[in-house]
């Protein structure tokens, strides 16, 4: 057997933490000093993308703030599986708000921290604030409070863990549910079962339209990127928003071992663009490494099983592909293409 070099790919991959990397490049989770803000013992389902995303996001925020962090949590899966009374898996100052007012409560906490700092002669609050919730508490019930937080440019990082439905209460449709996906509140049968086309809202783009300092999307398929974006956000002031893609095996009808695979396919197909924006303009885009057909993503989920029955819904699959291709063009996800998304006239607040 001839000589063959062994290559170690340490950065720019989907790996998480590695002791062969320089300390400044290591994942927060690879360090013994990590805070384990969301500790073991919670009741999340096997393969829960939300539990994984929250663990990495909050630990990264804790490191970025020197452990000076308060989290406000909307009602939802993350709150329910982590805090069954009288127990909790949170090891940080943590406040449970109502379903729809996490952004407003976090605004109040940030205002109190600011006044406290001013009374002690400090220009800025040392204690930082994060609000977090699922897509239901963010894109639907809490949407008004969230928009108000953006409009006032309150010093809060809001994190949405998007699993594309109201999973905690029985997999009901939300405004983040993709078209054609079956839920407990969409048509189970008929000519076109599943969620209607042309509904819902894109909150990252709406956040950008507010002209806030920082908006980003992230995915549990690239946890280094997630940590980087949370760290960057916590080193900024004003309103910030991160939208994290977190597959839900229970609600999606997928295998618990496919959570990361699904998150990766969502990005590689173009269905979920991963990008950063500042003051309404896209500043960075995570390129697609190897473009995948949307069918590879859809087939792994029972909520889309009706698209692949005895009579495959080729027209609907083609619409999904067109939607992904539009994202690829709009955000410049392939090659040297540049993003065309932006909201002119957004001034620094």
N, C-alpha and C positions, 0 to 999 in steps of 0.2 A: 504494500500500500504506500503510495507516495505521500510526501509531506503536504499537509493542509493547514493553513493558518486558521486559528480560532479567533473569531471576532466577537467582541462584547459590545452590544448596542445598549448604551446606558441612558442616552437622552433622545428625545424626539420619538419615543416609542410609547406604547400603552402601559408600560411597567410603572410601578408605583414608587418604590423606594429601594435604594441599593447602596450598600456600604462602600462600594467601589467608587461612588461619586464623591466629588468634593462636598464638604459640609453645606456650602451655600446653595448647592443644587439638589440636595436631598429633600424628599417629601417630608412634610410635617409628621406623617404617620410612621416614618422610619426612625424617628428620634425617640429616645426613651423619655424625653422631657414633654412629650405630647400630653395634653390635658385630659384626654378621654372625656370630653365634655358630654357626649352622649355615650354613656357607659353600657356595658353588657347587662343582660337581664331584662331588656325590654321585650315586648311581645309582637314585634314586627314579623310578617310572614317570611318564609324562606325566599331568598332572592330579592328582597325588598330594595328597590333602587333608591327610595326616599331615605331609608335609614342610612344607607351607604353615603348618599350625597350630603346629608345633614352632618354626619360624623366628620367628614373631611372638611366641609365648609366651616363649621363652628370651631373646630380645632385650629384651622388656618387663621380664622379671625382672632382667636385667643392669642396665638403667637404674635400676630401683627399688632395687637394692642397691649402687649405685656400683661395679658389676663385681666385687663380692665374692660369687661364686656358685660352687657345685660341683653338678654334675648327676650323678645315678646313673640309669643306663638299663638297663631290663630287656631281655633278648633279645627280638627281634621285628623287624618290618620296619624301624622307625626305626633300630635298631642295625645291622642288616645292610646297608641301603643307604647308610648314612653312614660305615661303618668297615670296608670290605673290606681286611683286613690286607695290607700294612703301611700303608695310607692312612687318613686320616680327614678328614671335613669339619667337625669340631668345633673351635672356637677358644676353648674354655673348659676348665677342669679337668673332666674327664668320665670316669666310671667305668662300665664294663660289668659288670653283675651277671648272675646266672643268670636264668632265665625267671621264677622265682617269688619271688625274695627282694629285689627292688629296694627295697621299703619298709623291710625290715630293715637292708639295707646303708646306706641313707640315714639311718636312725635312728642307726647307729653313727657315721657321719660327723658328724652333728649333735651327738652326745654328745661326740665328740672336740673339736669346735669350741667347745663350751660349757666344757669343762674347760680348754682352752687360754686362753680368755678370762678365766676365773676366776683362773688362775695369774698372769695379767698384770694383775690388779686391775680387770678390767672386769666389770660385772654381766651383760652379754649378749654373745653371740657376734656378731662383725661379719660373719663368713663365713656365708652362708645356704645352705640345701640344698634342692634339688629332686629328687624321684624321678619318673621317667616311664616309661610303658609303654603297650602296646596293650591292647585289651580282653581278649585271651587272658591276658596276663601280669597283668592287674588283676582281672578279674571271676572268673577261674578259678584258674589256677596260683598266683598271688600273693595270693589273697583272704585267706588266714589271716594272712600277714604284714601286709597292709594293715589288717585289722581290729585287729591288735595295735598298730600304729602309732597308729590312731585312739584306741583304748582308753587308751593311755598318754599321749595328747596330746603326742606328740613334735613338736619344732619343725621340721617338714618340710612342704613343699607337694608333694603328689602330683598329677601330671597324667596323666589317662588319655586317650589318643588313640583314640577309638572308631570303628573301621571295620567293626565288627560281624561279624568272623570272624578265624580264624587265616590271614591273608593270606600271610605269609612262607613258610609250610610247605605251601601248596597249597589255600587257601580251605576249611579245615575249619570246622565249626560251633563257635561259642563260646556261652557263656551270655548274650552280648549280641546274638546273631543274632536278627533279628525272625522272627515266625512266617511260615510259608509260603515263606520264602526258600530257594532251592536253593543247596546247598553241595556239596563233595566228599564229605561224610559224612552227608547227609540223603537220604531216599528220592527217587530220581529219577523214579519212576513210581508209579502206584497211584491210589487214589481221591483222596487229598490229598497230592500230592508236596510236597517241601520240608520245612522245619523244623516240628516239632510246635507246636501251640498250647498255651499254659499252662505253658511252660518258661522258664528264664532267670531273671535277677535284675536289679533296678534298683539299681545301686551308689550313685548320688547319694542316693537315699532311705535306703539302708542307712547311708551316711556320716552323714546327718542324725540317724539314730537313735542314733548314738554321742554326739551332743551336742557335736561338735567346734566350734571357733570359726567356721569358714567352709567352706561347700560351695557350689559354683556349677556350672552347665552353660554351655557356650559353643559357638559354631559358627564355622567358617571363612567363613560367609556374612556375618558381622558382625565384622570384625577389630578395629575400634575397641573394641567391647564385650569382645572377648577380651583385648586389651591392658589395658583398664581393670580387668578382674577379676584378671588376673595381678598387676598393680601393687598392687591393693588387698590381695591375699593376701600379697604380700611385705612389706607394711607391717603385718602382723599377726604374732603369735607363736602357737605351738602347732600342732596338726595342722590342715592345710587340704587340701581336695580340689577339683579342677576337672576336669570331664568334658567333653571337647571332641569335637564331632561332626565326623568327617573322612571324607567319601565316598572310596571306593576304586574307580576305574574298572575295574581288572583283576578284582577279586573280585565287583563288582556287575554287570559287563557293561554299563557305561554309557560314554558318550562322554567322553573326557578333557576336552572343553570344557564339560561339564555339571556339573563338580564343585561349583562355587559355586551353580549353579541348583538342584541336588539338595539341597544343605545348606539353601538358602533355603526350598525347598518342604517339607522336613522340619519346619521351624519354622512355616511359614504354614499347614500342614495340622493342626498340633497333635500330630503324631507324636513330635516332639522338643521338649518344653517347655524354654525358656531362662529360668533363674531364679537367684536368690541366696538363701542361707539362712545364718543365724547361730545357733549353739547350738540347732539342731533346729527353728527356725522360719523359714519363708519370709519374706524381707524385701523382695524386689524381683522383679518378673516382667517379662520383655520381651513386650509385647503383640503379638498378631498384627495386622499391618497390613491385610491383605486375605485373608480365609480362602479357602483353596484345597481342592478335593476331593482325597482321598488318591489317587485314580486318576491324577491329573496327576503325582504323585510315583512311583507304582509303574510306570507305563508306560515310564519312561525307563531301566529296569533289566532286563537279561535274566534276572536271578535270579528275577524275578516274571513272566516271559513266559508261563508256564503258566496264569496267571490270566486271560489275554486271548487264548486260543486259539480254535479253532472253536466251542467251547462255553465261553464266559466263566464264570468261577467267581464269579458275582454274590454268592453267600452269603459267600464269603471276603472279597471286596472290601468288602462291607457290614460284616463284622467288623472290618476295618481302620478303616473310617470310624467305627464305634462306639468303637474304642479311642482314636482321635484326639479324638473328641468328649468322651470321658471325661476325657482330659488337659486339654481346654479348660475343662471345668467344675471339675476338681480344682484347677488352678493359676490359674484366673481369667484366661485368656489373651485374652478378648474384653472390650471396653468397660470398665465400672467394676467388673466382678466382682472379688472378692477371693479369693486362694488359701485353700484350706481345709487345706493340707498342713502338718503340724506334729507334733512329738513332745513332749507335755507332760511336765514333770518333768525335762527336760534342764537340769542346772545348769552354771553356768560352772565350768570346771575350773581 
